[in-house]
């Protein structure tokens, strides 16, 4: 997709790649001319790695048969795609805010009527974003296509990867993980244990037998 074509950005957070626009040959020429020593990663010469196959075999062939400036052409494509990806991401984010909500119980709710106003491509991007809201990895295209069929009414419900379920209820596509009927969970005494049911947490602590009995019940025992 666009993210792959955009490649590694020049700047990502605190990481900056100042030599991004330079060819290896230019860097080596500069080092030799100024008599600087350098070291190289020996794995860069091993053809078993895909990146080395592209550098040492595929790119030279493309330069020879198609375009002597193929390196610059690919770099220009990467930069253009990165700029377009920023704009597209803004469009997707706005559409997600308009059509998707998360319930207090962690279910992702998608407005079916709103989704029908979008192009198929945008619907696919929104559905992918739903998996991110559920904390799951991006699914493959086949899963998104089947999920879009639930939106259109071609399917009533759908079982998804990672034990997720999807169904349309009262005009809303609901993506959720069914809660098991029972759970077995070890509880640490003196600490807090997350139960995994609606975000509930249990705080367990030791107490004496007498203090654990309500005050009124202790009084009743004394009177009796």
C-alpha positions in Angstrom: 0.0 0.0 0.0 0.9 3.7 0.3 2.8 3.2 3.5 5.1 0.7 1.9 5.7 2.9 -1.1 6.4 5.9 1.1 9.3 4.0 2.6 11.3 5.1 5.7 10.6 8.7 6.5 13.5 11.2 6.7 12.3 12.1 10.2 10.4 9.9 12.7 10.1 11.3 16.2 13.6 12.0 17.5 15.2 9.9 14.7 16.6 11.9 11.7 18.2 10.4 8.6 20.5 13.2 7.3 22.0 11.1 4.5 18.6 10.1 3.1 19.0 11.8 -0.3 22.6 10.6 -0.9 23.8 7.6 -2.9 26.3 5.2 -1.3 28.8 6.0 -4.1 28.6 9.7 -3.2 29.2 9.0 0.5 32.2 6.7 -0.2 33.7 9.3 -2.6 33.4 12.0 0.1 35.1 9.7 2.7 38.0 8.8 0.3 38.5 12.4 -0.8 38.8 13.5 2.9 40.7 10.5 4.0 38.1 9.4 6.6 38.0 5.8 7.7 34.7 3.9 7.8 33.3 0.5 8.5 30.7 -1.5 6.6 28.1 -4.0 7.7 29.3 -7.3 6.2 25.7 -8.5 5.9 25.1 -5.9 3.2 27.0 -8.1 0.7 25.0 -11.2 1.4 22.5 -11.9 -1.5 20.3 -14.1 0.8 18.7 -10.9 2.2 16.0 -9.3 0.0 17.4 -5.8 0.5 20.7 -6.9 -1.0 19.1 -8.6 -3.9 17.4 -5.3 -4.7 20.5 -3.3 -4.3 23.0 -5.5 -6.1 21.0 -7.3 -8.7 17.6 -5.7 -9.4 18.5 -2.0 -9.4 21.6 -2.5 -11.7 19.4 -4.4 -14.1 16.7 -1.6 -14.0 19.4 1.1 -14.6 20.8 -0.9 -17.6 17.5 -1.8 -19.3 15.0 0.8 -18.3 16.2 4.0 -16.7 19.7 5.1 -15.7 18.1 7.4 -13.1 15.9 4.8 -11.6 17.2 5.5 -8.1 16.0 9.1 -8.3 12.7 8.0 -9.8 12.0 5.6 -7.0 13.0 8.3 -4.4 10.7 10.8 -6.0 7.8 8.3 -6.0 8.5 7.6 -2.3 8.5 11.3 -1.4 5.3 12.0 -3.4 3.6 9.0 -1.8 4.6 10.1 1.7 3.1 13.5 1.1 -0.1 12.0 -0.3 -0.3 9.6 2.6 -0.4 12.5 5.1 -3.4 14.0 3.3 -5.2 10.6 3.0 -4.6 9.9 6.7 -6.3 13.2 7.6 -9.3 12.3 5.5 -9.5 8.8 7.1 -9.2 10.2 10.6 -12.0 12.7 10.0 -14.3 9.9 8.6 -13.5 7.6 11.5 -14.5 10.3 14.0 -17.8 10.8 12.1 -18.8 7.2 11.7 -17.1 5.2 14.6 -17.5 5.2 18.4 -16.3 3.0 21.2 -18.7 1.9 23.9 -17.8 1.9 27.6 -17.5 -1.9 27.4 -14.9 -1.7 24.6 -17.1 -2.5 21.6 -16.5 -0.7 18.4 -19.7 0.8 16.9 -19.9 1.8 13.3 -22.8 3.8 11.8 -24.0 1.8 8.8 -25.9 4.6 7.3 -22.9 6.9 7.3 -20.6 4.2 5.9 -22.9 3.8 2.9 -22.2 7.4 1.9 -18.4 6.6 1.5 -16.5 5.1 -1.4 -15.5 1.5 -1.0 -11.8 2.4 -0.5 -12.6 4.8 2.4 -14.9 2.2 4.0 -12.0 -0.3 3.9 -9.7 2.2 5.6 -12.2 2.9 8.3 -12.8 -0.8 8.9 -9.0 -1.2 9.3 -8.9 1.6 11.8 -11.6 -0.3 13.8 -9.1 -3.1 14.4 -6.6 -0.6 15.7 -9.2 0.7 18.2 -9.6 -2.9 19.4 -5.9 -3.2 19.9 -5.5 -5.7 17.1 -3.1 -6.0 14.2 -4.3 -4.9 10.7 -6.2 -7.8 9.0 -5.6 -8.8 5.4 -7.8 -7.6 2.6 -10.0 -10.7 2.5 -11.2 -10.0 6.1 -12.0 -6.4 5.3 -13.9 -7.4 2.2 -16.0 -9.9 4.2 -16.6 -7.3 6.9 -17.8 -4.8 4.3 -20.3 -7.4 3.1 -21.8 -7.4 6.6 -22.2 -3.6 6.2 -24.0 -4.1 2.9 -26.3 -6.7 4.4 -24.9 -9.6 2.3 -23.9 -11.2 5.6 -25.7 -11.1 8.9 -22.7 -11.8 11.1 -19.1 -12.7 10.9 -16.4 -14.4 12.9 -13.1 -12.5 12.7 -9.5 -13.3 13.7 -8.5 -13.1 17.3 -11.9 -14.4 18.5 -13.7 -11.2 17.4 -17.2 -11.0 16.2 -19.1 -8.6 13.9 -22.8 -8.1 13.5 -25.3 -5.4 12.5 -27.7 -4.4 15.3 -30.2 -1.6 14.9 -28.3 0.0 12.1 -24.9 -0.2 13.8 -22.1 -2.6 12.9 -20.8 -3.9 16.2 -17.3 -5.3 16.5 -16.6 -7.0 19.8 -15.0 -9.9 21.6 -17.6 -12.1 23.3 -17.1 -12.3 27.0 -16.6 -15.9 28.2 -19.2 -17.3 30.6 -16.6 -17.9 33.2 -13.0 -17.2 33.9 -10.3 -18.7 36.1 -8.0 -16.1 37.4 -5.3 -16.2 40.0 -5.6 -13.3 42.5 -2.6 -11.9 44.2 -3.2 -11.1 47.9 -2.3 -7.5 48.7 -2.4 -6.4 45.0 -4.7 -5.4 42.3 -5.7 -8.0 39.6 -7.3 -7.0 36.3 -10.1 -9.4 35.5 -10.3 -8.7 31.8 -14.1 -8.3 31.9 -15.1 -4.7 31.0 -11.9 -3.4 32.5 -12.8 -4.5 36.0 -10.1 -4.8 38.7 -10.1 -6.7 41.9 -8.2 -5.6 45.0 -7.6 -8.4 47.4 -6.2 -8.2 50.9 -5.9 -10.4 54.1 -7.9 -9.6 57.1 -8.6 -11.2 60.5 -11.7 -13.4 60.9 -13.4 -11.0 63.4 -12.8 -7.9 61.3 -14.2 -9.5 58.2 -17.6 -10.0 59.9 -19.9 -7.0 59.7 -20.3 -5.0 63.0 -24.0 -5.8 63.4 -23.4 -9.5 63.0 -20.6 -9.4 65.7 -23.0 -7.7 68.1 -25.6 -10.3 67.5 -23.2 -13.0 68.3 -22.3 -11.4 71.6 -25.9 -10.9 72.6 -26.7 -14.5 71.7 
